Amino acid sequence: MKVWIPKLAGHDFSEAENYGVLCILFEDYESPFNIDSLSSRIKHKFTTASPKDYFIPVGPPIMNMLVMKHWPFPV
């Protein structure tokens, strides 16, 4: 199982490792304003996602919205 996190945003996610491998989608320096690039990269990274994975919404709201838009499983 994996725990998908858009950005670390200065938070400690060590306890989330109890639920799976942490998968950080973007580096903290990356801008949330290049939506096409973010969408493309999210879709590519989600090729390894599973229905048992978790998502922690943290960081810029647009990144969280894009993650949910491209989440490959019903919620």
C-alpha positions as semicolon CSV with decimal commas, in nm:
position;residue;x (nm);y (nm);z (nm)
1;M;0,000;0,000;0,000
2;K;0,100;0,360;-0,059
3;V;0,021;0,690;0,106
4;W;-0,001;0,963;-0,157
5;I;0,099;1,314;-0,044
6;P;0,093;1,610;-0,286
7;K;0,364;1,811;-0,101
8;L;0,540;1,775;0,231
9;A;0,458;2,139;0,311
10;G;0,673;2,128;0,625
11;H;0,474;1,847;0,792
12;D;0,605;1,531;0,956
13;F;0,440;1,227;0,800
14;S;0,640;0,960;0,982
15;E;0,327;0,813;1,142
16;A;0,163;0,779;0,800
17;E;0,430;0,519;0,719
18;N;0,226;0,279;0,934
19;Y;-0,027;0,275;0,646
20;G;0,213;0,226;0,357
21;V;0,504;0,365;0,162
22;L;0,501;0,745;0,140
23;C;0,475;0,873;-0,217
24;I;0,540;1,244;-0,240
25;L;0,400;1,372;-0,568
26;F;0,580;1,708;-0,587
27;E;0,881;1,880;-0,438
28;D;0,812;2,175;-0,208
29;Y;0,966;2,422;-0,455
30;E;0,723;2,329;-0,736
31;S;0,462;2,585;-0,831
32;P;0,094;2,492;-0,814
33;F;0,018;2,719;-1,110
34;N;0,133;2,494;-1,397
35;I;-0,184;2,286;-1,394
36;D;-0,126;2,100;-1,722
37;S;0,215;1,979;-1,612
38;L;0,089;1,882;-1,266
39;S;-0,202;1,687;-1,414
40;S;0,020;1,500;-1,654
41;R;0,265;1,403;-1,380
42;I;-0,011;1,295;-1,142
43;K;-0,165;1,068;-1,407
44;H;0,174;0,914;-1,478
45;K;0,251;0,853;-1,109
46;F;-0,091;0,700;-1,047
47;T;-0,012;0,412;-1,285
48;T;0,129;0,239;-0,974
49;A;-0,169;0,321;-0,748
50;S;-0,394;0,059;-0,592
51;P;-0,750;0,076;-0,453
52;K;-0,607;0,016;-0,103
53;D;-0,387;0,329;-0,115
54;Y;-0,441;0,638;0,097
55;F;-0,434;1,007;0,013
56;I;-0,346;1,287;0,259
57;P;-0,473;1,625;0,135
58;V;-0,202;1,875;0,225
59;G;-0,040;2,167;0,048
60;P;-0,198;2,396;-0,212
61;P;-0,570;2,325;-0,264
62;I;-0,531;2,310;-0,643
63;M;-0,289;2,019;-0,608
64;N;-0,535;1,832;-0,386
65;M;-0,814;1,896;-0,634
66;L;-0,601;1,763;-0,921
67;V;-0,512;1,453;-0,722
68;M;-0,881;1,382;-0,660
69;K;-0,966;1,454;-1,023
70;H;-0,714;1,194;-1,139
71;W;-0,761;0,943;-0,854
72;P;-0,799;0,621;-1,054
73;F;-1,054;0,452;-0,825
74;P;-1,409;0,526;-0,706
75;V;-1,427;0,712;-0,374
